[in-house]
Amino acid sequence: MDMPMSFYFSTNVTILFSGWTVQDALGLGFSVIAIVAMAVLLEGLKRFVWWLGKRRQKDPLDVRNSIQETPDSLGQGTSPLLRSLQFPPSIEHIERRRLKFHIAQSLLHVLEVVGAYCLMLVVMTYNGWLAIAVFLGAGIGYFIFAANMNIRVDSAKQQPTAQRL
């Protein structure tokens, strides 16, 4: 089988492995939808790995209880003001927490690399429709998941100078 050396637009293509062969427009349409979804999910996975990294870097003395407050639990136990001052039980607890985050990040990174290489191989089929699907999915995924990644609102910067004084 000869591999094309330039992009072409055809409905006859083998995607990633011999079992995923497309021979008509309907099959290509479903494949394009699947590839867009794969690219969107890959962007979501990138965002999740980034979020885990931020959680892992969090100050261990700032870690709150994992028990969520419910309307029934309000007024019981420790107040939210005092709960923020609780210390972790031990250094081992901090190390275990960081190790769990590191293992999760490492496994998700492997999944991210595998997904990215699969999408690269889809583009390397040189089918224009599939390449557009990868690019479109990456753009949609970035728009959805990375829209507020680095936004930090500082209330002092929002107020005019006269109001801050």
Chimera marker file (.cmm) of the C-alpha trace (Angstrom):
<marker_set name="trace">
<marker id="1" x="0.000" y="0.000" z="0.000" r="1" g="1" b="0" radius="0.5"/>
<marker id="2" x="1.403" y="3.370" z="-1.027" r="1" g="1" b="0" radius="0.5"/>
<marker id="3" x="1.253" y="6.169" z="1.480" r="1" g="1" b="0" radius="0.5"/>
<marker id="4" x="0.223" y="9.560" z="0.082" r="1" g="1" b="0" radius="0.5"/>
<marker id="5" x="2.749" y="12.357" z="0.437" r="1" g="1" b="0" radius="0.5"/>
<marker id="6" x="0.216" y="15.193" z="0.254" r="1" g="1" b="0" radius="0.5"/>
<marker id="7" x="-3.243" y="15.804" z="1.665" r="1" g="1" b="0" radius="0.5"/>
<marker id="8" x="-6.171" y="14.367" z="-0.243" r="1" g="1" b="0" radius="0.5"/>
<marker id="9" x="-9.927" y="14.449" z="0.304" r="1" g="1" b="0" radius="0.5"/>
<marker id="10" x="-11.442" y="11.007" z="-0.082" r="1" g="1" b="0" radius="0.5"/>
<marker id="11" x="-14.019" y="8.806" z="1.633" r="1" g="1" b="0" radius="0.5"/>
<marker id="12" x="-11.832" y="5.716" z="1.268" r="1" g="1" b="0" radius="0.5"/>
<marker id="13" x="-9.306" y="5.611" z="4.124" r="1" g="1" b="0" radius="0.5"/>
<marker id="14" x="-7.912" y="3.298" z="6.786" r="1" g="1" b="0" radius="0.5"/>
<marker id="15" x="-7.705" y="5.023" z="10.173" r="1" g="1" b="0" radius="0.5"/>
<marker id="16" x="-5.130" y="3.891" z="12.781" r="1" g="1" b="0" radius="0.5"/>
<marker id="17" x="-5.580" y="0.137" z="12.197" r="1" g="1" b="0" radius="0.5"/>
<marker id="18" x="-6.947" y="-2.180" z="9.514" r="1" g="1" b="0" radius="0.5"/>
<marker id="19" x="-10.207" y="-2.742" z="11.392" r="1" g="1" b="0" radius="0.5"/>
<marker id="20" x="-11.136" y="0.927" z="11.109" r="1" g="1" b="0" radius="0.5"/>
<marker id="21" x="-11.563" y="1.237" z="7.360" r="1" g="1" b="0" radius="0.5"/>
<marker id="22" x="-13.930" y="3.798" z="5.861" r="1" g="1" b="0" radius="0.5"/>
<marker id="23" x="-15.340" y="3.378" z="2.366" r="1" g="1" b="0" radius="0.5"/>
<marker id="24" x="-18.294" y="5.759" z="2.175" r="1" g="1" b="0" radius="0.5"/>
<marker id="25" x="-19.375" y="9.248" z="3.221" r="1" g="1" b="0" radius="0.5"/>
<marker id="26" x="-21.508" y="8.027" z="6.134" r="1" g="1" b="0" radius="0.5"/>
<marker id="27" x="-18.612" y="6.081" z="7.636" r="1" g="1" b="0" radius="0.5"/>
<marker id="28" x="-16.318" y="9.063" z="7.137" r="1" g="1" b="0" radius="0.5"/>
<marker id="29" x="-18.852" y="11.328" z="8.866" r="1" g="1" b="0" radius="0.5"/>
<marker id="30" x="-19.015" y="9.072" z="11.921" r="1" g="1" b="0" radius="0.5"/>
<marker id="31" x="-15.227" y="8.775" z="11.940" r="1" g="1" b="0" radius="0.5"/>
<marker id="32" x="-14.856" y="12.556" z="11.795" r="1" g="1" b="0" radius="0.5"/>
<marker id="33" x="-17.251" y="12.902" z="14.751" r="1" g="1" b="0" radius="0.5"/>
<marker id="34" x="-15.298" y="10.260" z="16.706" r="1" g="1" b="0" radius="0.5"/>
<marker id="35" x="-11.984" y="11.980" z="15.969" r="1" g="1" b="0" radius="0.5"/>
<marker id="36" x="-13.330" y="15.399" z="16.978" r="1" g="1" b="0" radius="0.5"/>
<marker id="37" x="-14.536" y="13.816" z="20.234" r="1" g="1" b="0" radius="0.5"/>
<marker id="38" x="-11.114" y="12.217" z="20.795" r="1" g="1" b="0" radius="0.5"/>
<marker id="39" x="-9.375" y="15.569" z="20.328" r="1" g="1" b="0" radius="0.5"/>
<marker id="40" x="-11.823" y="17.353" z="22.647" r="1" g="1" b="0" radius="0.5"/>
<marker id="41" x="-11.345" y="14.673" z="25.314" r="1" g="1" b="0" radius="0.5"/>
<marker id="42" x="-7.572" y="14.950" z="24.962" r="1" g="1" b="0" radius="0.5"/>
<marker id="43" x="-7.785" y="18.679" z="25.677" r="1" g="1" b="0" radius="0.5"/>
<marker id="44" x="-9.977" y="17.915" z="28.693" r="1" g="1" b="0" radius="0.5"/>
<marker id="45" x="-7.416" y="15.396" z="29.900" r="1" g="1" b="0" radius="0.5"/>
<marker id="46" x="-4.661" y="18.007" z="29.550" r="1" g="1" b="0" radius="0.5"/>
<marker id="47" x="-6.720" y="20.411" z="31.653" r="1" g="1" b="0" radius="0.5"/>
<marker id="48" x="-7.311" y="17.715" z="34.308" r="1" g="1" b="0" radius="0.5"/>
<marker id="49" x="-3.588" y="16.883" z="34.514" r="1" g="1" b="0" radius="0.5"/>
<marker id="50" x="-2.851" y="20.611" z="34.882" r="1" g="1" b="0" radius="0.5"/>
<marker id="51" x="-5.442" y="20.857" z="37.680" r="1" g="1" b="0" radius="0.5"/>
<marker id="52" x="-3.924" y="17.853" z="39.473" r="1" g="1" b="0" radius="0.5"/>
<marker id="53" x="-0.521" y="19.544" z="39.275" r="1" g="1" b="0" radius="0.5"/>
<marker id="54" x="-1.953" y="22.669" z="40.877" r="1" g="1" b="0" radius="0.5"/>
<marker id="55" x="-3.558" y="20.590" z="43.647" r="1" g="1" b="0" radius="0.5"/>
<marker id="56" x="-0.299" y="18.731" z="44.222" r="1" g="1" b="0" radius="0.5"/>
<marker id="57" x="1.623" y="21.995" z="44.638" r="1" g="1" b="0" radius="0.5"/>
<marker id="58" x="-0.887" y="23.295" z="47.159" r="1" g="1" b="0" radius="0.5"/>
<marker id="59" x="0.476" y="24.096" z="50.599" r="1" g="1" b="0" radius="0.5"/>
<marker id="60" x="-0.048" y="20.973" z="52.746" r="1" g="1" b="0" radius="0.5"/>
<marker id="61" x="-0.975" y="23.139" z="55.723" r="1" g="1" b="0" radius="0.5"/>
<marker id="62" x="-3.804" y="24.638" z="53.676" r="1" g="1" b="0" radius="0.5"/>
<marker id="63" x="-5.459" y="21.288" z="52.960" r="1" g="1" b="0" radius="0.5"/>
<marker id="64" x="-9.033" y="21.248" z="54.239" r="1" g="1" b="0" radius="0.5"/>
<marker id="65" x="-11.062" y="18.232" z="55.300" r="1" g="1" b="0" radius="0.5"/>
<marker id="66" x="-12.471" y="16.288" z="52.391" r="1" g="1" b="0" radius="0.5"/>
<marker id="67" x="-15.866" y="16.210" z="54.126" r="1" g="1" b="0" radius="0.5"/>
<marker id="68" x="-18.158" y="18.602" z="52.303" r="1" g="1" b="0" radius="0.5"/>
<marker id="69" x="-20.480" y="20.821" z="54.287" r="1" g="1" b="0" radius="0.5"/>
<marker id="70" x="-24.154" y="20.095" z="53.836" r="1" g="1" b="0" radius="0.5"/>
<marker id="71" x="-27.013" y="22.217" z="55.154" r="1" g="1" b="0" radius="0.5"/>
<marker id="72" x="-27.518" y="19.599" z="57.902" r="1" g="1" b="0" radius="0.5"/>
<marker id="73" x="-23.880" y="19.725" z="58.990" r="1" g="1" b="0" radius="0.5"/>
<marker id="74" x="-23.735" y="23.497" z="59.319" r="1" g="1" b="0" radius="0.5"/>
<marker id="75" x="-23.262" y="24.459" z="62.906" r="1" g="1" b="0" radius="0.5"/>
<marker id="76" x="-21.874" y="21.036" z="63.834" r="1" g="1" b="0" radius="0.5"/>
<marker id="77" x="-18.222" y="20.298" z="64.466" r="1" g="1" b="0" radius="0.5"/>
<marker id="78" x="-15.486" y="22.775" z="63.632" r="1" g="1" b="0" radius="0.5"/>
<marker id="79" x="-16.331" y="26.182" z="62.232" r="1" g="1" b="0" radius="0.5"/>
<marker id="80" x="-15.022" y="27.019" z="58.733" r="1" g="1" b="0" radius="0.5"/>
<marker id="81" x="-12.704" y="29.627" z="60.245" r="1" g="1" b="0" radius="0.5"/>
<marker id="82" x="-11.029" y="27.107" z="62.559" r="1" g="1" b="0" radius="0.5"/>
<marker id="83" x="-11.093" y="24.307" z="59.991" r="1" g="1" b="0" radius="0.5"/>
<marker id="84" x="-8.653" y="26.273" z="57.827" r="1" g="1" b="0" radius="0.5"/>
<marker id="85" x="-6.130" y="26.142" z="60.685" r="1" g="1" b="0" radius="0.5"/>
<marker id="86" x="-6.115" y="22.338" z="61.001" r="1" g="1" b="0" radius="0.5"/>
<marker id="87" x="-2.778" y="20.657" z="60.460" r="1" g="1" b="0" radius="0.5"/>
<marker id="88" x="-2.275" y="17.359" z="58.642" r="1" g="1" b="0" radius="0.5"/>
<marker id="89" x="-1.741" y="14.455" z="61.053" r="1" g="1" b="0" radius="0.5"/>
<marker id="90" x="1.887" y="13.884" z="60.061" r="1" g="1" b="0" radius="0.5"/>
<marker id="91" x="4.619" y="14.344" z="57.483" r="1" g="1" b="0" radius="0.5"/>
<marker id="92" x="3.845" y="10.817" z="56.227" r="1" g="1" b="0" radius="0.5"/>
<marker id="93" x="0.311" y="11.971" z="55.483" r="1" g="1" b="0" radius="0.5"/>
<marker id="94" x="1.666" y="14.841" z="53.375" r="1" g="1" b="0" radius="0.5"/>
<marker id="95" x="4.095" y="12.543" z="51.545" r="1" g="1" b="0" radius="0.5"/>
<marker id="96" x="1.369" y="9.947" z="50.847" r="1" g="1" b="0" radius="0.5"/>
<marker id="97" x="-0.918" y="12.666" z="49.499" r="1" g="1" b="0" radius="0.5"/>
<marker id="98" x="1.784" y="14.001" z="47.179" r="1" g="1" b="0" radius="0.5"/>
<marker id="99" x="2.699" y="10.470" z="46.056" r="1" g="1" b="0" radius="0.5"/>
<marker id="100" x="-0.943" y="9.736" z="45.183" r="1" g="1" b="0" radius="0.5"/>
<marker id="101" x="-1.151" y="12.899" z="43.112" r="1" g="1" b="0" radius="0.5"/>
<marker id="102" x="2.163" y="12.099" z="41.418" r="1" g="1" b="0" radius="0.5"/>
<marker id="103" x="1.072" y="8.551" z="40.520" r="1" g="1" b="0" radius="0.5"/>
<marker id="104" x="-2.256" y="9.807" z="39.168" r="1" g="1" b="0" radius="0.5"/>
<marker id="105" x="-0.504" y="12.521" z="37.154" r="1" g="1" b="0" radius="0.5"/>
<marker id="106" x="1.998" y="10.023" z="35.756" r="1" g="1" b="0" radius="0.5"/>
<marker id="107" x="-0.687" y="7.564" z="34.636" r="1" g="1" b="0" radius="0.5"/>
<marker id="108" x="-2.755" y="10.336" z="33.089" r="1" g="1" b="0" radius="0.5"/>
<marker id="109" x="0.349" y="11.676" z="31.340" r="1" g="1" b="0" radius="0.5"/>
<marker id="110" x="0.873" y="8.269" z="29.705" r="1" g="1" b="0" radius="0.5"/>
<marker id="111" x="-2.764" y="8.308" z="28.574" r="1" g="1" b="0" radius="0.5"/>
<marker id="112" x="-2.283" y="11.853" z="27.262" r="1" g="1" b="0" radius="0.5"/>
<marker id="113" x="0.819" y="10.866" z="25.255" r="1" g="1" b="0" radius="0.5"/>
<marker id="114" x="-0.919" y="7.807" z="23.779" r="1" g="1" b="0" radius="0.5"/>
<marker id="115" x="-3.925" y="9.912" z="22.777" r="1" g="1" b="0" radius="0.5"/>
<marker id="116" x="-1.744" y="12.618" z="21.240" r="1" g="1" b="0" radius="0.5"/>
<marker id="117" x="0.233" y="10.087" z="19.210" r="1" g="1" b="0" radius="0.5"/>
<marker id="118" x="-2.979" y="8.466" z="17.977" r="1" g="1" b="0" radius="0.5"/>
<marker id="119" x="-4.245" y="11.844" z="16.801" r="1" g="1" b="0" radius="0.5"/>
<marker id="120" x="-0.873" y="12.489" z="15.161" r="1" g="1" b="0" radius="0.5"/>
<marker id="121" x="-1.214" y="9.202" z="13.285" r="1" g="1" b="0" radius="0.5"/>
<marker id="122" x="-4.712" y="10.211" z="12.173" r="1" g="1" b="0" radius="0.5"/>
<marker id="123" x="-3.263" y="13.406" z="10.659" r="1" g="1" b="0" radius="0.5"/>
<marker id="124" x="-0.499" y="11.332" z="9.075" r="1" g="1" b="0" radius="0.5"/>
<marker id="125" x="-3.082" y="9.441" z="7.012" r="1" g="1" b="0" radius="0.5"/>
<marker id="126" x="-2.994" y="12.689" z="4.993" r="1" g="1" b="0" radius="0.5"/>
<marker id="127" x="-6.755" y="12.599" z="4.621" r="1" g="1" b="0" radius="0.5"/>
<marker id="128" x="-7.842" y="16.229" z="4.671" r="1" g="1" b="0" radius="0.5"/>
<marker id="129" x="-11.189" y="15.533" z="6.334" r="1" g="1" b="0" radius="0.5"/>
<marker id="130" x="-9.539" y="13.667" z="9.197" r="1" g="1" b="0" radius="0.5"/>
<marker id="131" x="-6.853" y="16.326" z="9.654" r="1" g="1" b="0" radius="0.5"/>
<marker id="132" x="-9.524" y="19.025" z="9.811" r="1" g="1" b="0" radius="0.5"/>
<marker id="133" x="-11.384" y="16.914" z="12.402" r="1" g="1" b="0" radius="0.5"/>
<marker id="134" x="-8.267" y="16.735" z="14.609" r="1" g="1" b="0" radius="0.5"/>
<marker id="135" x="-7.622" y="20.478" z="14.343" r="1" g="1" b="0" radius="0.5"/>
<marker id="136" x="-11.278" y="21.357" z="14.913" r="1" g="1" b="0" radius="0.5"/>
<marker id="137" x="-11.508" y="19.042" z="17.931" r="1" g="1" b="0" radius="0.5"/>
<marker id="138" x="-8.341" y="20.483" z="19.447" r="1" g="1" b="0" radius="0.5"/>
<marker id="139" x="-9.698" y="24.007" z="19.013" r="1" g="1" b="0" radius="0.5"/>
<marker id="140" x="-13.101" y="23.154" z="20.479" r="1" g="1" b="0" radius="0.5"/>
<marker id="141" x="-11.482" y="21.316" z="23.379" r="1" g="1" b="0" radius="0.5"/>
<marker id="142" x="-9.172" y="24.212" z="24.124" r="1" g="1" b="0" radius="0.5"/>
<marker id="143" x="-12.102" y="26.623" z="23.965" r="1" g="1" b="0" radius="0.5"/>
<marker id="144" x="-14.125" y="24.500" z="26.399" r="1" g="1" b="0" radius="0.5"/>
<marker id="145" x="-11.477" y="23.402" z="28.888" r="1" g="1" b="0" radius="0.5"/>
<marker id="146" x="-8.763" y="26.049" z="28.866" r="1" g="1" b="0" radius="0.5"/>
<marker id="147" x="-10.898" y="29.162" z="28.791" r="1" g="1" b="0" radius="0.5"/>
<marker id="148" x="-10.228" y="30.070" z="32.424" r="1" g="1" b="0" radius="0.5"/>
<marker id="149" x="-6.984" y="28.219" z="33.152" r="1" g="1" b="0" radius="0.5"/>
<marker id="150" x="-4.882" y="31.244" z="34.042" r="1" g="1" b="0" radius="0.5"/>
<marker id="151" x="-7.497" y="33.811" z="34.969" r="1" g="1" b="0" radius="0.5"/>
<marker id="152" x="-7.138" y="35.119" z="38.496" r="1" g="1" b="0" radius="0.5"/>
<marker id="153" x="-9.432" y="37.910" z="39.541" r="1" g="1" b="0" radius="0.5"/>
<marker id="154" x="-7.899" y="40.492" z="41.835" r="1" g="1" b="0" radius="0.5"/>
<marker id="155" x="-10.620" y="42.674" z="43.319" r="1" g="1" b="0" radius="0.5"/>
<marker id="156" x="-8.200" y="45.554" z="43.943" r="1" g="1" b="0" radius="0.5"/>
<marker id="157" x="-7.384" y="45.780" z="40.236" r="1" g="1" b="0" radius="0.5"/>
<marker id="158" x="-11.054" y="45.917" z="39.253" r="1" g="1" b="0" radius="0.5"/>
<marker id="159" x="-11.856" y="49.021" z="41.274" r="1" g="1" b="0" radius="0.5"/>
<marker id="160" x="-10.900" y="52.480" z="40.047" r="1" g="1" b="0" radius="0.5"/>
<marker id="161" x="-8.081" y="54.139" z="42.001" r="1" g="1" b="0" radius="0.5"/>
<marker id="162" x="-10.373" y="56.658" z="43.719" r="1" g="1" b="0" radius="0.5"/>
<marker id="163" x="-12.570" y="53.884" z="45.163" r="1" g="1" b="0" radius="0.5"/>
<marker id="164" x="-9.609" y="51.923" z="46.566" r="1" g="1" b="0" radius="0.5"/>
<marker id="165" x="-8.533" y="54.851" z="48.745" r="1" g="1" b="0" radius="0.5"/>
<link id1="1" id2="2" r="1" g="1" b="0" radius="0.2"/>
<link id1="2" id2="3" r="1" g="1" b="0" radius="0.2"/>
<link id1="3" id2="4" r="1" g="1" b="0" radius="0.2"/>
<link id1="4" id2="5" r="1" g="1" b="0" radius="0.2"/>
<link id1="5" id2="6" r="1" g="1" b="0" radius="0.2"/>
<link id1="6" id2="7" r="1" g="1" b="0" radius="0.2"/>
<link id1="7" id2="8" r="1" g="1" b="0" radius="0.2"/>
<link id1="8" id2="9" r="1" g="1" b="0" radius="0.2"/>
<link id1="9" id2="10" r="1" g="1" b="0" radius="0.2"/>
<link id1="10" id2="11" r="1" g="1" b="0" radius="0.2"/>
<link id1="11" id2="12" r="1" g="1" b="0" radius="0.2"/>
<link id1="12" id2="13" r="1" g="1" b="0" radius="0.2"/>
<link id1="13" id2="14" r="1" g="1" b="0" radius="0.2"/>
<link id1="14" id2="15" r="1" g="1" b="0" radius="0.2"/>
<link id1="15" id2="16" r="1" g="1" b="0" radius="0.2"/>
<link id1="16" id2="17" r="1" g="1" b="0" radius="0.2"/>
<link id1="17" id2="18" r="1" g="1" b="0" radius="0.2"/>
<link id1="18" id2="19" r="1" g="1" b="0" radius="0.2"/>
<link id1="19" id2="20" r="1" g="1" b="0" radius="0.2"/>
<link id1="20" id2="21" r="1" g="1" b="0" radius="0.2"/>
<link id1="21" id2="22" r="1" g="1" b="0" radius="0.2"/>
<link id1="22" id2="23" r="1" g="1" b="0" radius="0.2"/>
<link id1="23" id2="24" r="1" g="1" b="0" radius="0.2"/>
<link id1="24" id2="25" r="1" g="1" b="0" radius="0.2"/>
<link id1="25" id2="26" r="1" g="1" b="0" radius="0.2"/>
<link id1="26" id2="27" r="1" g="1" b="0" radius="0.2"/>
<link id1="27" id2="28" r="1" g="1" b="0" radius="0.2"/>
<link id1="28" id2="29" r="1" g="1" b="0" radius="0.2"/>
<link id1="29" id2="30" r="1" g="1" b="0" radius="0.2"/>
<link id1="30" id2="31" r="1" g="1" b="0" radius="0.2"/>
<link id1="31" id2="32" r="1" g="1" b="0" radius="0.2"/>
<link id1="32" id2="33" r="1" g="1" b="0" radius="0.2"/>
<link id1="33" id2="34" r="1" g="1" b="0" radius="0.2"/>
<link id1="34" id2="35" r="1" g="1" b="0" radius="0.2"/>
<link id1="35" id2="36" r="1" g="1" b="0" radius="0.2"/>
<link id1="36" id2="37" r="1" g="1" b="0" radius="0.2"/>
<link id1="37" id2="38" r="1" g="1" b="0" radius="0.2"/>
<link id1="38" id2="39" r="1" g="1" b="0" radius="0.2"/>
<link id1="39" id2="40" r="1" g="1" b="0" radius="0.2"/>
<link id1="40" id2="41" r="1" g="1" b="0" radius="0.2"/>
<link id1="41" id2="42" r="1" g="1" b="0" radius="0.2"/>
<link id1="42" id2="43" r="1" g="1" b="0" radius="0.2"/>
<link id1="43" id2="44" r="1" g="1" b="0" radius="0.2"/>
<link id1="44" id2="45" r="1" g="1" b="0" radius="0.2"/>
<link id1="45" id2="46" r="1" g="1" b="0" radius="0.2"/>
<link id1="46" id2="47" r="1" g="1" b="0" radius="0.2"/>
<link id1="47" id2="48" r="1" g="1" b="0" radius="0.2"/>
<link id1="48" id2="49" r="1" g="1" b="0" radius="0.2"/>
<link id1="49" id2="50" r="1" g="1" b="0" radius="0.2"/>
<link id1="50" id2="51" r="1" g="1" b="0" radius="0.2"/>
<link id1="51" id2="52" r="1" g="1" b="0" radius="0.2"/>
<link id1="52" id2="53" r="1" g="1" b="0" radius="0.2"/>
<link id1="53" id2="54" r="1" g="1" b="0" radius="0.2"/>
<link id1="54" id2="55" r="1" g="1" b="0" radius="0.2"/>
<link id1="55" id2="56" r="1" g="1" b="0" radius="0.2"/>
<link id1="56" id2="57" r="1" g="1" b="0" radius="0.2"/>
<link id1="57" id2="58" r="1" g="1" b="0" radius="0.2"/>
<link id1="58" id2="59" r="1" g="1" b="0" radius="0.2"/>
<link id1="59" id2="60" r="1" g="1" b="0" radius="0.2"/>
<link id1="60" id2="61" r="1" g="1" b="0" radius="0.2"/>
<link id1="61" id2="62" r="1" g="1" b="0" radius="0.2"/>
<link id1="62" id2="63" r="1" g="1" b="0" radius="0.2"/>
<link id1="63" id2="64" r="1" g="1" b="0" radius="0.2"/>
<link id1="64" id2="65" r="1" g="1" b="0" radius="0.2"/>
<link id1="65" id2="66" r="1" g="1" b="0" radius="0.2"/>
<link id1="66" id2="67" r="1" g="1" b="0" radius="0.2"/>
<link id1="67" id2="68" r="1" g="1" b="0" radius="0.2"/>
<link id1="68" id2="69" r="1" g="1" b="0" radius="0.2"/>
<link id1="69" id2="70" r="1" g="1" b="0" radius="0.2"/>
<link id1="70" id2="71" r="1" g="1" b="0" radius="0.2"/>
<link id1="71" id2="72" r="1" g="1" b="0" radius="0.2"/>
<link id1="72" id2="73" r="1" g="1" b="0" radius="0.2"/>
<link id1="73" id2="74" r="1" g="1" b="0" radius="0.2"/>
<link id1="74" id2="75" r="1" g="1" b="0" radius="0.2"/>
<link id1="75" id2="76" r="1" g="1" b="0" radius="0.2"/>
<link id1="76" id2="77" r="1" g="1" b="0" radius="0.2"/>
<link id1="77" id2="78" r="1" g="1" b="0" radius="0.2"/>
<link id1="78" id2="79" r="1" g="1" b="0" radius="0.2"/>
<link id1="79" id2="80" r="1" g="1" b="0" radius="0.2"/>
<link id1="80" id2="81" r="1" g="1" b="0" radius="0.2"/>
<link id1="81" id2="82" r="1" g="1" b="0" radius="0.2"/>
<link id1="82" id2="83" r="1" g="1" b="0" radius="0.2"/>
<link id1="83" id2="84" r="1" g="1" b="0" radius="0.2"/>
<link id1="84" id2="85" r="1" g="1" b="0" radius="0.2"/>
<link id1="85" id2="86" r="1" g="1" b="0" radius="0.2"/>
<link id1="86" id2="87" r="1" g="1" b="0" radius="0.2"/>
<link id1="87" id2="88" r="1" g="1" b="0" radius="0.2"/>
<link id1="88" id2="89" r="1" g="1" b="0" radius="0.2"/>
<link id1="89" id2="90" r="1" g="1" b="0" radius="0.2"/>
<link id1="90" id2="91" r="1" g="1" b="0" radius="0.2"/>
<link id1="91" id2="92" r="1" g="1" b="0" radius="0.2"/>
<link id1="92" id2="93" r="1" g="1" b="0" radius="0.2"/>
<link id1="93" id2="94" r="1" g="1" b="0" radius="0.2"/>
<link id1="94" id2="95" r="1" g="1" b="0" radius="0.2"/>
<link id1="95" id2="96" r="1" g="1" b="0" radius="0.2"/>
<link id1="96" id2="97" r="1" g="1" b="0" radius="0.2"/>
<link id1="97" id2="98" r="1" g="1" b="0" radius="0.2"/>
<link id1="98" id2="99" r="1" g="1" b="0" radius="0.2"/>
<link id1="99" id2="100" r="1" g="1" b="0" radius="0.2"/>
<link id1="100" id2="101" r="1" g="1" b="0" radius="0.2"/>
<link id1="101" id2="102" r="1" g="1" b="0" radius="0.2"/>
<link id1="102" id2="103" r="1" g="1" b="0" radius="0.2"/>
<link id1="103" id2="104" r="1" g="1" b="0" radius="0.2"/>
<link id1="104" id2="105" r="1" g="1" b="0" radius="0.2"/>
<link id1="105" id2="106" r="1" g="1" b="0" radius="0.2"/>
<link id1="106" id2="107" r="1" g="1" b="0" radius="0.2"/>
<link id1="107" id2="108" r="1" g="1" b="0" radius="0.2"/>
<link id1="108" id2="109" r="1" g="1" b="0" radius="0.2"/>
<link id1="109" id2="110" r="1" g="1" b="0" radius="0.2"/>
<link id1="110" id2="111" r="1" g="1" b="0" radius="0.2"/>
<link id1="111" id2="112" r="1" g="1" b="0" radius="0.2"/>
<link id1="112" id2="113" r="1" g="1" b="0" radius="0.2"/>
<link id1="113" id2="114" r="1" g="1" b="0" radius="0.2"/>
<link id1="114" id2="115" r="1" g="1" b="0" radius="0.2"/>
<link id1="115" id2="116" r="1" g="1" b="0" radius="0.2"/>
<link id1="116" id2="117" r="1" g="1" b="0" radius="0.2"/>
<link id1="117" id2="118" r="1" g="1" b="0" radius="0.2"/>
<link id1="118" id2="119" r="1" g="1" b="0" radius="0.2"/>
<link id1="119" id2="120" r="1" g="1" b="0" radius="0.2"/>
<link id1="120" id2="121" r="1" g="1" b="0" radius="0.2"/>
<link id1="121" id2="122" r="1" g="1" b="0" radius="0.2"/>
<link id1="122" id2="123" r="1" g="1" b="0" radius="0.2"/>
<link id1="123" id2="124" r="1" g="1" b="0" radius="0.2"/>
<link id1="124" id2="125" r="1" g="1" b="0" radius="0.2"/>
<link id1="125" id2="126" r="1" g="1" b="0" radius="0.2"/>
<link id1="126" id2="127" r="1" g="1" b="0" radius="0.2"/>
<link id1="127" id2="128" r="1" g="1" b="0" radius="0.2"/>
<link id1="128" id2="129" r="1" g="1" b="0" radius="0.2"/>
<link id1="129" id2="130" r="1" g="1" b="0" radius="0.2"/>
<link id1="130" id2="131" r="1" g="1" b="0" radius="0.2"/>
<link id1="131" id2="132" r="1" g="1" b="0" radius="0.2"/>
<link id1="132" id2="133" r="1" g="1" b="0" radius="0.2"/>
<link id1="133" id2="134" r="1" g="1" b="0" radius="0.2"/>
<link id1="134" id2="135" r="1" g="1" b="0" radius="0.2"/>
<link id1="135" id2="136" r="1" g="1" b="0" radius="0.2"/>
<link id1="136" id2="137" r="1" g="1" b="0" radius="0.2"/>
<link id1="137" id2="138" r="1" g="1" b="0" radius="0.2"/>
<link id1="138" id2="139" r="1" g="1" b="0" radius="0.2"/>
<link id1="139" id2="140" r="1" g="1" b="0" radius="0.2"/>
<link id1="140" id2="141" r="1" g="1" b="0" radius="0.2"/>
<link id1="141" id2="142" r="1" g="1" b="0" radius="0.2"/>
<link id1="142" id2="143" r="1" g="1" b="0" radius="0.2"/>
<link id1="143" id2="144" r="1" g="1" b="0" radius="0.2"/>
<link id1="144" id2="145" r="1" g="1" b="0" radius="0.2"/>
<link id1="145" id2="146" r="1" g="1" b="0" radius="0.2"/>
<link id1="146" id2="147" r="1" g="1" b="0" radius="0.2"/>
<link id1="147" id2="148" r="1" g="1" b="0" radius="0.2"/>
<link id1="148" id2="149" r="1" g="1" b="0" radius="0.2"/>
<link id1="149" id2="150" r="1" g="1" b="0" radius="0.2"/>
<link id1="150" id2="151" r="1" g="1" b="0" radius="0.2"/>
<link id1="151" id2="152" r="1" g="1" b="0" radius="0.2"/>
<link id1="152" id2="153" r="1" g="1" b="0" radius="0.2"/>
<link id1="153" id2="154" r="1" g="1" b="0" radius="0.2"/>
<link id1="154" id2="155" r="1" g="1" b="0" radius="0.2"/>
<link id1="155" id2="156" r="1" g="1" b="0" radius="0.2"/>
<link id1="156" id2="157" r="1" g="1" b="0" radius="0.2"/>
<link id1="157" id2="158" r="1" g="1" b="0" radius="0.2"/>
<link id1="158" id2="159" r="1" g="1" b="0" radius="0.2"/>
<link id1="159" id2="160" r="1" g="1" b="0" radius="0.2"/>
<link id1="160" id2="161" r="1" g="1" b="0" radius="0.2"/>
<link id1="161" id2="162" r="1" g="1" b="0" radius="0.2"/>
<link id1="162" id2="163" r="1" g="1" b="0" radius="0.2"/>
<link id1="163" id2="164" r="1" g="1" b="0" radius="0.2"/>
<link id1="164" id2="165" r="1" g="1" b="0" radius="0.2"/>
</marker_set>
